[in-house]
């Protein structure tokens, strides 16, 4: 007999990037009594990953739980960036409703549409929390209308359209049911969750079914599978069967050695759990996202949400530069292969393929440049040393043999006086302007339909053109017919002519040719990129060249040589900068740019083929 668990609610917090999801979860944890009154808690406590805290974005979905009015509310904090949309798609199977957070000034944005569309397709109930109403330029009433229009565009049913709207400021820790109410605390949002989000239901006496939606890892207990129990119950030391709806070869008997539920930020060991609970199980090595833990006598898998396909790929190669092996702890192709395939266990949006034609190289495909650059940064911090190629889009072909490419809608907010240069640059990259409207404070919102490859390497240029004040957001729009060739870069490279140590005299002569990326004292090698040439051709420069000594040279002869400070590229800037015949050499301590073919004679021959 199916029952409703009135003592549990399962929700996900979804939103566009920077609209305040993680800050909202912070306040729900604080105001539910999860922390002691005198306990010091850092902001954005759910962003536990070092890269998340540095960049101020959520990358991984995370589980927590609070108790309000004797009801346990399981909360999943999800990423807002489009590149990590796969994290959102897979966790929605665990919940019965979502809290959609929308910025009271920015309103509906590309990722708002993406995450809401996924939630509505699963027939989840929606509560809309209009955040940041304390901003001087907030427009909550207009944003409410925009959200309702979006829901109608996405074919929401009458029940979903009749959703409650709650207003507030997650930073200041309050929610109000009506705009003229006096702000106090988060109670109106808690009440809306209890009143409007359905209770999880299932049959506790039926055969066990639990879909694994997230994989965590702990060096003490190994792999941890997290999911919701749809039917039956689970006990420690119980034998269960792993099956997979999409992969019939997955059929294995295993034993559950540890079982946890969530309480605040902690996992609490329990002996058993039943219908509606979100739990974590450990002690199972071969557990993957999308697997179902079932009763041995009746192994029936639960269908798993199909994750959107990758749109962009790059090659990860073993580092073969003259400086290889000096920094990294893991440098061989075996190390690289093991690490990349291990990432597939927790990232369902990623694809990794060995490349038969290219030795010691792996083709890694993901949802965007940020998706892949975060993986590169994580590996670098773990001690891996390798090289990566220019990101390139993944093409499809239709039944008539036409070449199709991924196309995105870009929403761009720029100062009015910068809009001309942005329109010009994106038009050169095969972008099509489909909307232009003034917004507050001297800004213009541009809407472009542009091939994904047109945005590769553009963000750094965009920040320069808008003096750092522009905002660009994109959402994947589908595949369309190939729009023709795009030149990724209008500038050339300054290439080191010989190996050695860069000296002031050599750099002084080289800086007349363009912008340098290195300073004196840095090791260079033949074929390494040391700067940018403003013209389109590559130039070889000798940055190791020293001044010939003469009897008349004074001791202060080099003091007059003044170097312009070099332009130090971050990992993303380096990945953006390189062209298709170049690589980024990534080590724990260095980021270097280089040509794929280091020898200048070999490069010349290759260019003539």
FIMI-451461 format. One record per residue (C-alpha): y, z, x. Coordinates in steps of 0.001 Angstrom, whole numbers, padded with zeros to 6 digits, always signed. Example, Ala and Ser with C-alpha at 12.3 -4.5 7.8 and 13.67 -1.06 7.14 Angstrom:
<nodes>
-004500+007800+012300 -001060+007140+013670 
</nodes>
This chain:
<nodes>
+000000+000000+000000 +003384-001026+001379 +005906+001773+001803 +009607+001982+002716 +010611+004231+005602 +013740+005839+004127 +014158+007945+007281 +014681+004872+009550 +017145+001983+009867 +016813-000773+012483 +019988-002688+013361 +021340-005023+016068 +024990-005170+017136 +025977-008846+017511 +029283-010529+018416 +031108-012978+020619 +031686-011913+024228 +034385-009203+024684 +034679-008327+020995 +033554-004743+021626 +029811-004380+020931 +028958-002078+023828 +032064+000072+023263 +031038+000414+019608 +027546+001580+020608 +029210+004122+022947 +031080+005637+019984 +028018+005679+017722 +026156+007592+020439 +029038+010032+021000 +029734+010754+017330 +026095+011188+016345 +025773+014205+018664 +023594+012383+021209 +025570+013867+024115 +026449+017512+024686 +030050+018459+023997 +030717+019063+027704 +028620+016154+028990 +030396+013570+031143 +029524+010057+029964 +030909+006891+031545 +032311+004084+029408 +029982+001236+028348 +027020+003496+028997 +024609+000813+027687 +025619-001612+030468 +023253+000012+032957 +022769-003050+035172 +025142-003129+038209 +026137-006752+037583 +026904-005943+033924 +029241-003135+034916 +031016-005250+037541 +031557-008246+035276 +032197-006302+032088 +029610-008286+030114 +026261-007436+028565 +023403-009526+029999 +020272-007768+028729 +019504-006497+025220 +018932-002726+025221 +017517-000221+022765 +018899+003158+021788 +018676+005433+018746 +020927+007943+016960 +020344+010329+014073 +022788+010531+011161 +022166+012544+007963 +018520+012999+008979 +018039+009220+009238 +017073+007716+012582 +019105+004562+013337 +017501+002363+016000 +020292+000275+017596 +019951-002807+019800 +022991-003770+021898 +022919-007541+022502 +024793-009907+024871 +027795-011840+023576 +027890-014667+026104 +026367-017982+024977 +024302-018267+028184 +022315-015168+027172 +021740-016241+023560 +017972-016081+024105 +018280-012289+024442 +019822-012173+020946 +017320-014558+019330 +014239-012619+020352 +015387-009115+019361 +016422-010047+015814 +012741-009909+014787 +012850-006134+015384 +015657-005348+012932 +016379-005429+009185 +020125-005939+009487 +023005-006572+011882 +026502-005250+012478 +028661-008295+013241 +031650-007254+015386 +034702-009546+015152 +037964-009146+017098 +040913-008557+014707 +043067-010922+016774 +040708-013600+018132 +038734-013866+014896 +035683-016095+014574 +034659-017584+017952 +031813-019911+019067 +029250-017195+019796 +030126-015421+016522 +028834-018531+014759 +025707-018749+016940 +024548-015145+016497 +025447-015030+012805 +023545-018256+012139 +020408-016771+013749 +020751-013550+011698 +021262-015377+008390 +018284-017680+009085 +016062-014574+009321 +017537-013338+006000 +018981-010214+007632 +021643-008139+005891 +025069-008222+007581 +027796-005563+007913 +031054-006924+009362 +033015-004557+011626 +036512-005950+012307 +037348-004332+015641 +040621-003772+017548 +042823-003396+014448 +045068-001204+016637 +046246-004289+018565 +049905-005169+017853 +048891-008773+017074 +045871-007860+014911 +045368-009868+011707 +042353-008202+010008 +042888-009726+006521 +042943-013281+007913 +039915-012571+010123 +038025-011294+007054 +038698-014630+005307 +037623-016571+008423 +034353-014620+008562 +033584-015255+004893 +034347-018969+005361 +031957-019059+008328 +029220-017372+006285 +029677-019955+003516 +029551-022773+006100 +026260-021310+007351 +024800-021304+003792 +024607-017520+003418 +023053-016458+000106 +024947-014447-002518 +023444-011179-001332 +024574-011813+002260 +028056-012914+001142 +028432-009634-000729 +028455-007777+002585 +030654-004741+003293 +033645-005102+005622 +034550-002120+007805 +037695-002032+009969 +038438+000046+013010 +038885+000467+016746 +035726+001078+018766 +037816+002126+021763 +039607+004821+019752 +036409+005777+017909 +037188+005223+014232 +036152+003073+011288 +037791+002764+007847 +036471+001206+004657 +039951+000025+003524 +042920-000998+005643 +045194+001652+004070 +042760+004537+004758 +043597+007194+007358 +041536+006738+010557 +039260+009678+011401 +035857+008847+012862 +032899+006460+012615 +031552+007987+009379 +032424+004944+007161 +030349+002660+009426 +027416+005103+009509 +027573+005349+005703 +027643+001532+005346 +024536+001253+007557 +022589+003793+005459 +023741+002289+002181 +023449-001412+002909 +020813-002002+005636 +017308-002081+004081 +014657+000405+005096 +011834-001059+007200 +008664-001441+005170 +004985-002119+005763 +001478-000895+005023 +000522+002099+007204 -003124+001736+006170 -003374-001991+007025 -004558-003459+010332 -002148-002766+013207 +000493-005404+014009 +003300-004938+016553 +005320-007878+017938 +006572-007452+021517 +010234-008563+021576 +011428-007084+024896 +009823-006366+028257 +011182-003585+030449 +009937-002551+033884 +009638+000831+035559 +008335+001229+039105 +006381+004339+038087 +004625+003083+034934 +004892-000705+035411 +005526-003071+032490 +006846-001638+029234 +006610-003629+026009 +009123-002868+023226 +008737-003933+019600 +008605-002869+015961 +005401-001802+014210 +005122-004139+011196 +001854-002752+009801 -000618-000004+010566 -000061+002601+013269 -000471+002953+017028 -001979+005872+018963 -002222+006610+022674 -005621+005918+024290 -006314+003458+021486 -007861+000030+022189 -005930-002914+020753 -006079-006695+021035 -003266-008840+022515 -002881-012166+020670 -000114-014791+020563 +000825-016983+017587 +001862-019947+019752 -000693-019588+022581 -004218-019246+021238 -005626-018642+024755 -004020-015148+024726 -006836-012936+023438 -007484-009769+025402 -008598-006206+024684 -006368-003508+026257 -005764+000232+026024 -002433+001914+025256 -001973+004694+027811 +001586+005729+026974 +003693+005447+023828 +007423+006175+023474 +010082+006229+020785 +013833+006110+021480 +016221+009048+021237 +019733+008345+022485 +019364+006833+025951 +015961+008404+026559 +012405+007283+025879 +010484+010164+024281 +006668+010262+024731 +004752+010510+021419 +001061+010550+020484 +001363+008071+017616 +003817+005986+015610 +003618+004113+012336 +005298+001406+010239 +008997+000665+010827 +009345+002458+014171 +010664+000634+017242 +008453+001859+020073 +007686+001179+023733 +004134+000947+025114 +003150+001024+028788 +000029+000631+030862 -000614-003011+029884 -000120-005427+032811 -000517-008743+030959 +001952-008047+028153 +004588-010741+027501 +007422-011365+025061 +006006-012934+021883 +002603-011206+022124 +001303-009171+019184 -000681-005936+019564 -003325-006010+016826 -006308-004164+015437 -009459-005213+017358 -011352-005853+014098 -008598-007993+012558 -006410-009632+015274 -003656-011476+013377 -000597-012555+015401 +002984-012417+014094 +004960-015709+014475 +007651-015396+017146 +011178-016773+016866 +011386-020143+018651 +013918-019787+021462 +016479-022571+022013 +015622-024859+024928 +017487-024765+028291 +020266-027317+028792 +020961-027051+032527 +018875-026871+035704 +019207-026431+039459 +016842-026365+042421 +016064-023167+044311 +014980-024077+047858 +013709-022218+050887 +016622-021779+053302 +016130-024150+056264 +019574-023853+057895 +019898-022955+061604 +020943-019423+060550 +017925-018929+058239 +016004-015674+058378 +018751-013577+059994 +019762-011725+056827 +017097-011811+054170 +014073-009637+053619 +012247-012280+051521 +012589-015794+052933 +009352-017757+052385 +008420-020123+049548 +005771-017625+048395 +008407-014911+048041 +010691-017310+046159 +007925-018505+043860 +006705-014978+043005 +010222-013754+042218 +011131-016728+040007 +007896-016602+038023 +008292-012820+037642 +011682-013447+035992 +009901-015433+033256 +008266-012197+032069 +011576-010802+030840 +013778-013899+030308 +012458-016115+027526 +015285-018671+027912 +014379-019501+031517 +011996-022246+032720 +010583-022487+036267 +008662-025502+037581 +007234-026282+040996 +008458-029710+042163 +005623-031877+043536 +008026-034359+045178 +010152-031737+046953 +008552-029300+049361 +009419-025591+049100 +011636-026153+046032 +011521-024927+042435 +013353-026381+039461 +014902-023545+037427 +016323-024340+033981 +018544-022077+031880 +021176-021955+029165 +024265-022350+031361 +025856-021848+034765 +026434-018122+034186 +022796-017623+033151 +021579-019098+036456 +024306-017550+038635 +023386-014041+037419 +019772-014695+038475 +020983-015914+041903 +023160-012793+042328 +020302-010459+041317 +017926-012092+043816 +020547-011948+046542 +021013-008197+046006 +017248-007685+046122 +017132-009145+049657 +016161-012761+048969 +017465-015602+051119 +017411-019166+049742 +019544-022192+048893 +020553-023622+045495 +021631-027119+044509 +024362-028337+042152 +023645-027486+038493 +022753-030594+036484 +022166-031083+032778 +018756-031809+031272 +018643-035228+029586 +016495-036194+026617 +015440-039634+025382 +015070-040639+021735 +012355-042835+020202 +014412-045958+021005 +014663-044985+024672 +018368-044064+024524 +019541-041436+027014 +020825-038278+025287 +022805-035450+026881 +023742-031928+025746 +027189-031690+024161 +029244-028518+023646 +032213-027518+021552 +034851-025876+023754 +037541-023597+022295 +040368-023241+024794 +043408-020937+024521 +046112-021968+026998 +049857-021334+027479 +051826-024094+025747 +053148-025510+029022 +049625-025864+030469 +048021-027741+027584 +048925-031194+028955 +047073-030773+032260 +044022-029254+030518 +043830-032148+028036 +044164-034662+030871 +041426-033048+033013 +038946-032694+030127 +039595-036255+028949 +038669-037462+032461 +035433-035484+032058 +034548-037409+028846 +035913-034674+026564 +037187-035581+023090 +040069-033551+021626 +039146-032730+018007 +041656-029994+017227 +044957-028577+018471 +046917-025759+016854 +049566-023247+017971 +048564-019576+018017 +050625-016453+018660 +052677-015594+021760 +053268-019106+023095 +049627-020144+023278 +047886-023278+021982 +044222-023446+020897 +042507-026700+021876 +039129-027702+020486 +037114-030221+022507 +033750-031872+022081 +032564-032413+025634 +029294-033141+027485 +027873-030021+029161 +028064-031757+032557 +031814-032253+032004 +032237-028454+032171 +030167-028021+035342 +032503-027019+038149 +035553-027026+035855 +036166-023316+035244 +037720-022641+038667 +040016-025646+038254 +040865-024449+034742 +041930-021004+035971 +044166-022648+038595 +045753-025024+036063 +046475-022178+033588 +047575-019707+036321 +044712-017386+035392 +045859-016889+031801 +043629-019426+029997 +040486-018544+028034 +037617-020985+027549 +034632-020421+025231 +031850-022876+024524 +028927-023256+022150 +026023-025686+022381 +026365-028412+019764 +023250-030542+020210 +022279-033771+021984 +024303-036977+021720 +024246-040386+023373 +025092-040442+027097 +028851-040905+027590 +028887-042487+031065 +029326-041296+034632 +031561-038359+035509 +032902-037663+038986 +032326-033943+039565 +034913-033617+042312 +037980-035538+043430 +038109-033840+046849 +035988-034120+049992 +034572-031537+052388 +035482-030464+055897 +032164-030364+057770 +031464-028518+061026 +030733-030979+063829 +028765-028596+066053 +027079-025187+065975 +028740-022112+067433 +031380-019518+066606 +034638-020568+064902 +037677-019895+067093 +041390-019784+066322 +042235-022916+068318 +039613-025048+066529 +040535-023667+063104 +044252-024266+063749 +043589-027961+064318 +041175-028141+061361 +043543-026525+058849 +045876-029524+059112 +043122-031526+057377 +042742-029267+054348 +041958-025761+053040 +039588-023647+055152 +036785-021468+053734 +036123-019495+056945 +038062-017459+059489 +037721-016974+063271 +034575-015260+064562 +032257-016690+061897 +029059-018457+062917 +028875-022110+061896 +026351-024908+062359 +026375-028679+062343 +026505-029832+058700 +028009-026604+057340 +031013-027010+055005 +033970-025070+056408 +036760-026287+054123 +038030-028717+051512 +039710-032060+052198 +042347-032910+049529 +041274-036560+049785 +037959-037755+048386 +036206-038434+051716 +034339-035970+053956 +035761-035248+057420 +033969-033711+060399 +035972-031082+062269 +035207-029064+065395 +036132-025460+064531 +034395-024206+067701 +036704-026171+070015 +038485-023990+072582 +041659-024745+074533 +041088-025957+078090 +042163-023377+080676 +044819-024406+083209 +046640-022645+086015 +049887-022757+084057 +048545-021282+080824 +050260-018008+079942 +048369-015003+078617 +050198-015260+075274 +049623-019012+074751 +047461-018543+071643 +049796-016094+069939 +051837-018944+068468 +048790-020324+066615 +049104-018962+063103 +046221-019530+060690 +046594-019778+056947 +044287-017147+055349 +041008-018858+054354 +040004-019374+050742 +036977-017097+050298 +034687-018458+047569 +032713-016166+045259 +029146-017126+044350 +030261-018801+041079 +033105-020625+042826 +030716-021874+045515 +028201-023081+042899 +031060-024778+041025 +032490-026380+044171 +029454-028134+045665 +028661-031766+044906 +025233-033297+044317 +024624-033866+048064 +025437-030249+048978 +023802-026808+048741 +024880-023177+048580 +023079-021046+051156 +022648-017570+049637 +021743-014515+051723 +022235-010778+051076 +025379-010775+053255 +026691-014345+053257 +027460-017271+050977 +027693-020514+052945 +028175-024105+051830 +026307-026924+053557 +025293-030537+053268 +021706-031188+052144 +021291-033415+055233 +022715-031511+058199 +022575-034229+060847 +025660-036476+060643 +023771-039642+061695 +021087-039035+059057 +023808-038451+056448 +025470-041734+057374 +022175-043629+057074 +021422-041983+053705 +024861-042968+052350 +024198-046636+053236 +020847-046793+051435 
</nodes>
